[in-house]
Amino acid sequence: MSLHLCIPKERKAFEARVAITPSVAKQLIDKGFKVSIETDAGSSSYFADDAYSAVGVHIVSAAQALYEQADILLKVNPPSAEEIQWMKKGAVLISYLYAATHPAIVEACVTAGISAFAMDAIPRISRAQKMDALSSQANLAGYKAVLLCANALGKIFPMMTTAAGTIRPAKVLIFGAGVAGLQAIATAKRLGAVVEVSDIRPETKEQVASLGAKFIEIPADETTKVAGGYVTEVSQAFLEKQQALITKHVKEADVVITTALIPGKKAPVLVTEDMLAGMKFGSVLLDMAVEQGGNVVGSECNKTINKNGITIIGESNLPSLLPMNASELYAKNIQTFIEHLATHEAMHWDMEEEITKGSLIIHEGTKIHSSILK
């Protein structure tokens, strides 16, 4: 018997991605897996049902029937608690979970007796790079963030010399030099902006400089904790010191993009009310952490607002604005992950293997991941 991979439609608001593309589905079918997808699941990503059917994917019209058939259910966002109850006992869910902040989803998986892997918990190690969905999606998010800001700004990014005079380049300030931040730097530089970057990890200075941006030095703080490339803890005192040092740069910027997230916690506030009050009329802010509470005071989830002449963009799902590329990259992440975990005949439960151990949140209805056992 072949393992049955099932892909339902994404039902979260503002979501246009799909977990598997036709090309990846074909490769999985060629390896012996059976693949089914819900009707129109890929249409928002510009992948028609006919493209799936052409490579041997079964099209299923009823979502509940698809959930009930799945040996492995593949999604971008986690299913609802109700949808999880449709899954058969012993089935496997693979999606983003953010388990520490979604206890109702965790409890639904436990009640249903399923196993759940979190794409957001895959360890950041070299052999897991092709499975790293956080990075693949953050790359696109950083690119799109700059384009949104450029569109909202009432001036051009590059310097331009004309017969009527010279236009000075826009100044872009980016908080955070992770994957999204680095792509934002590269994109803003390609558009001709002058770019400054603030990051509390001093080791990012070299990467920032290699992209032609100026690194704003912030003295290290022993209270800042970093694990797996992510900041996991930072003190309020350090954030206040950072804000004091960065205020001048915020006031001079035409565009500010914030990317700071702390896994399992509310996003730190980086741009305060006082900073906003000091910004130039017509400047633009984009808060990439808006869904986790926001880095910018006053940002609103999935809204663009104008506050005293400052445009504040609170787009929560930037990769979904590029759904074709985002789905292609996510599907390759999923494919690599599945091929690591299973053959077409069965799952391989190597509970001490680093990638499995790091990403398996619930096993056959039992909570096992450290993030939900604290």
N, C-alpha and C positions, 0 to 999 in steps of 0.2 A: 504493500500500500504506500502511496506517495503522500507526504505531508501536504496539507491543503492550506495555501496562503490566501487570505481573504483581505480585501481592501475596501472598506466602506467609504462613503462620501464624508468629507469634513463638514461638520455642522457648526463649528464655532464661528461667531460673527467676525467679519473682516478676514476670513481665511479663504485663500484661493488655491492653495497647494494640494497636491495629492501624494500619497506615500510611494507609489510605484508608477513608473512611466512604461509605455509599451516596449521600449527597447530593453529595459531591465527585466520586465516580465518575460520577454522571450528568452533571455539568458537563463532565468530561473527555471522556465519550462524545459529548456534544453538540458538542464541538469537533473530533470526528473520531478520537479515540484509541480503540483497542480495549483493553478492560480485563478481566482475569481475576483471580480470587482463589481461594485454597485453601479447601477446605471447612472451615467453622467458624473461619476466621481472625478474624472479627469478633465471635464469640460472647462472649468474655470482656469485650468492650467494650459488650455489649448490642446488637450489630448482627447480626441473623440473616441466614443465607444467602438467605432469601426476600426480604429487603429489598434485597439486592444484585441478585438475579435480576430483581426488578421494574423495575429501572432499566437493565437490559441488560448486566449484568456476567456473564461466564461463570464458572461454579463448576467448579473442577478438584480432583479428589480426591487425585491423586498429586503430592506436592511436587516430586519430581524432574522430572516432566513439565512442571510450571509453570516451573521454573527454565530448562529447556531451550528453552521457547517465548519467554522474555522478551527484548524489545528493551531495555526499561528495567525493572529490578527495584526495587521500592519496599519498604523495611522501616523499622522503628524502630531495632532493634539490627542490627549487621552479621551476615550469614550466617556459618556456620562455614566453616572452610577447605574441608571436604569439599563443602559445599553450593555454594561458589563454583566448584568444579570442574565442576559441572553446567551452568554458564552457557555460552552459546555465545560464541565469540571475537568481540570487537567490541561485545558487549552493554554496558549501562550499569547500574551499581549506584548507588542513592541511599539513604543511611541515615546514622545516626550511625556514625562510624568510630573516632574518637580514635586516629588513625593512629600518632602518635608512641609510644603505649604498647601498640599491638597489631601488632607486626611480623609475626606469623604470618598475620594477615588481609591485610596489605599484600602479603606474598610470594605468597599464594594468588591475589590479584588479578593480580599480575604474571604468574604462571605461566599463568593462564587467558586472558591477553591481553584483559582487559576494561578499561573505564574506571570509575572510582569517584569519586563526589562525596560529601563529608562534610557532613552537616547541621550538625555542630558546628563547622565551619570557615567558615561563611558570614560574610562581613565585617559588622561592626556599623556599617553606614552607613544613612542615612535611607531610601534607595530599596530597601533589603533588609529593612526592618522586617517586612513581611508574610511573609518567608521565615524569620525568626529563630526557629527551633524551640527553641533554648536558652532564650530569654526566655519564650516561650509556656508551656513546661513548668515553668520555674522559678517563674513566677507561681503556678501551681497547687501546686507543692511548698511554697512559703512559706505558703500558706493552710492546707494540710493539716498541716504541721508544728505549727502553733499548736493545731489541733484535737486532734492526738494528745497534745500536752503537757497541754492542758486536761483531757482525759479521764484522763490518768495522775496528775494532781495531786490531792491530797486536799483541796483547797479551791477555792472559786470565784474567778474572775478579778475581777469588779467589786466595788466597795464596796457594802455593803448595810446599811441601817439597819433594825433590827427592834425589837420591844418587848423582846426578850431581850438587845439590845445591838447594837453596830455591828461589822460585819466589814470589816476593812481590805482594800483591793485587793491583788491579787497583783502582785509585781514581776517583770517579764520583762526579761531581758538578751539582746540579739541581737548576735552577732558578724557584721558584714558588712551593708552597705546596698546590695547589688546588687539585681537584680530579685527574687530569692527573699526577701532580707532586708527589702526595702521592703514586699512583700506581707505578710510575717510581722508587721511593725510595724503595718500598717493593720488586720490581722485581730485582733491582740492588743489594740489600742486600741478597736476596735469591741466587743470582749468586756469592756472596762472595766478592763484592766490598766494599771499604771504601767510605761512602757517606756523602757529605756535602750539605747543603741546604740553599739557600737564599730566603727570602720572606719578603716583606715590611709590612706584617701584623703580628705583634708580637704574636697574639693569636694562630698562627699556630705552635709556638715553641713546645708546648706540644705534638701535633700530630707527629711532626717530630721526637722528642725524643722517642716516643712510638714505632717507627719503627726502632730504633737503629741507626739513622743518627745524625750527628752533625749540629746544627742550628747556622748559622752565624748571629750574632746579629747586626742589623742596627738600630741606634737611630731613634725613631719615628719622624714623620714630620707632622705638623698640616695641611699641604696642601694636604695630601693624603686622598682621600675620598673612602669609601667602602660602597656598597649597595648590599644586598642580597648575601653576600659572595664574590662578585666580586669587584675588584678595579675599580672605575669609573673615577678617576682623580688622576694624580700625576704630581708634578711640575718638570720642567727641572732641577732645582737646586737640588732637591732630587735625581733624577736619576744620576746626576753627582756625588753626594756624595756616592751613592750606588756603582757606578762604581769604584770610588777611593778605597773604602773599599774592594771590591771584586776582584780587579786586581790580587793580590797575589794568591788567591785561583784558579783563572782561569789559571794562569801560571803553577800551580802545578798539575792541573787536567789532567787525561788521557782522560776523556769523560766529555763533558758539554752538558746538555740538557736544553733548555729554553722553558718555557710554558706560558709566560706572555702575556695576552690579555686584552684590554680595550674595552668593548662593544661599537660598533658604532664608534670607533676611530682607527687610525693607531697604530699598536703595538709599544710599547716603545723599543728603542735600549738599549740593556743591554751589549752586547759584541761589543766593539769598534774596530777600526782598530789597535790601539795601543795594545789592549789586544790580538788580533789575532797574532800580530807580536811577542808577548812574550810567546806564547804557545809552548809546546814541539813538536818537529818534530814527526809526527806519531799520534798525538792526534786527537780526533774526536769530532765534534760539530753537534748537531741536533737541528734545529730551528723549534719548533712546531707552531710558529706564522708566518711562512713564507708567508702564503696566505694573511695576513693582514699587509704586509709591512716588517715583520721580526724583531726578537730581535737581530739578528746577522748581522753586516755589511758584505755585500758580499754574503749572502745566496741567492739562486735562487730557485724559486718555481718549485717543482717537478723535481729537478735536484740534483745530488750529484757531488760536484766539489772538486778539490784539489787545495788548495791555499798555496803555500810555504810549502808543506808537511803536511798541516792540512786538514783533510777530513771534508767537510761541507755538511750535509744532509738537504735538503729542501723539505721534503715530506709533501704535503699539506693535505693529507687525510689518516691519519694513520688508523682510524677505518675500512676503505675500504680494507685494507690489511688483515683484518680478517673478511671477508664479511659474513660468516655464523653466527658467534657469534654476530657481529654487527647488522645484520638484525634481529636476534632473539630478542635481547634486545630492539631495536628500535620498532619492531612490538608490543612488550608487552607495551612499553610506549604509542604507538598510541592507542592500544586497551583500555587501562585504561582511556586515554583522551577521546576517543569517548564515552565510557560508562558513563563518567562524564557529557558529553555535550548533550547526546541524548539517546532516546530509538530507537528501530527499526522502530518506526512509525514517529518520528519527532524530530527535534532539540528543545532543551529547552533554550531559550534565556534569561538567568538570568544575566542581564547586570551589576548588582552590586556585583555578586558573585566574590570572589577574583581571582580565577583561570581563569574564563572567562574574567574578566576585564583586567587581566594582559597579556593575550595571544591573545586576539582578536584585530587585527590590523585594519581591514576594515570590516564594517558591511553593507551588501547590497549596496556596491558601495560608502560608505561614510567613510572617514578616521576618526578613533576615538582614536587611541592609542597615548599616549603622546610623544612617540619617533619620530613620524612623524608629529606632530602638532607644534613643536617648531619653 
